[in-house]
Amino acid sequence: MTLVYWECPTVFAIPISKNVELVMFFNQFLGSICDIIFVFFYQERYLASFGGKDLKKTVNSILSRVISDQLAAVTSFTGKGKGHIEFRKFIAVNQLLTRAARKNTVCKDEREADINSCIMDWLRFASDRITRRSHKKK
């Protein structure tokens, strides 16, 4: 697990001794960061439980649980083409998918470029999946 370090805001000069409200705000700030890290960690573990026989099947399995086909149809990795939404701007989601895919023993040594390529393919074929499902319903 990679730890992320950041500068403590100057408002929170340690030790905090100015007033109680500032201490309470700092406590809430730290609590929200811990909640985010906790949720990220468990979401990663949950998504990693959906594996596959190879990288493509693993990434497809994870993506199908994170993004609906309707959203994927208007999204592209770079934001160019038919997709109006740029997937790579969602850094936390992209990082979560990459980390979850690498938890699979088959994919643990895969490059980020290979994972991104699988994401691009999955986004590209979203409209085909929607069409295929609508034909199955008939």
N, C-alpha and C positions, 0 to 999 in steps of 0.2 A: 504494500500500500504506500503510495506516495503522499508525503505530508506537504501541505501547502502552508507557507509562512507569509505573513503580511505584517506591515507596520501597524502598531497600535496608534489610533488617532491621538493627536496631541491633547484633545479634550480629556482623554483618559490617562493622563500622566499618572504613572504609578509611583508611590501610593496615592490613592484618591483620598483626599482629606478635606475637600471644600464643603460639600453638603450631602445630605442623605439622598436627595433626588438624583444626584449624579451617580451615586453608588447604586441606587436602584436601577437607573437607566443602563449602567454598565453591566449589571447582573442580567438584565433582560437581553441586552446585546449579546452577551456570552451565551445565554440560554438559547437564543435563536440560532446562533452559529452551531451550537451543539446539536440542536434539533435537525438542522439542515444536514450536517455530517451524518447523523444517525439515520435519517431517511435515505440519504444517498447510499450509505453502506448496505442497508437492508434491501433497498431497491436493486442494487447491483447483485446481491446474492440471489434475490428472487429471479431476476432476469437470467442469471447464469444457470439457473436450474433447467432452462429450456435449451437443450443442446441439439446437436445434429451430428451427422456422420462426417461432415466436412465444414469448412469455413462458410461457404455460401448458405448451407442449410441452417447452420447455427445463427448467422446474422439474420436470415429471413425469419426464423422462428422468434427471435428477440424483437425484431422490428414489428412483426404482426401483432405483438402484444403492447407495443408502445404507441404506434401511430395507426390510425384508421386508414383504410384504402381511399376514402373520400379526401382526407387531408393530404395523403401522399400523392394523389392525382394532381393537386395544385402546388406541389412542392418539388423542387429539384435541388440537387446538391449545391450547385453554384448559383441558383436563382435565375439562370438564363433559360431560354426556350419557353415551353408552355408553362412551366412552373413559375409562379410569382413569388413564392416563399423560398428563401435561401436556407437550406437545412444546415449548412456548416456554420451559420451564425448562432445556432443553438449549441454553444460550446459544451455546456454541462450535459446535455442529452447525448451529444456525439461522444463525449468522453465516457459517459455511462455505458453506452452501447459497446464502445471499444473495450472497456475493462470487463464487461460482462462476457463478451465473446471470447476474450483471452482466458477466462476462467475455465473454459472447456479445454480438456487435456489435448484434444486434437488441434486446437487453434492457439495454444499458449505462446507459440513462437511466431505467429503471423505478424506481418508488417502492418502498420496503420494504413498505408496506401492500399493494401489488399482488402482490408476491412472497408475502407471508404469506397472502393470499387464495387464491393457487394452491396453497400448501401445505395450507391448510384443506380445499380441495376434494379434493386427492389423498388426504388422510387419511380424509375422509368416505366416499369411495367404495372403500375398501380391501376391505370385505366383499363388495362387488359383483364386484371383480376375482377374489377367491378363488372365489366361486360360479361365475363364468364359466369359470374355468380348470378347475374340477372337472367341469363339463358337457362341456367339450371333450375331457377324458380318456376319457369314456364312449363 
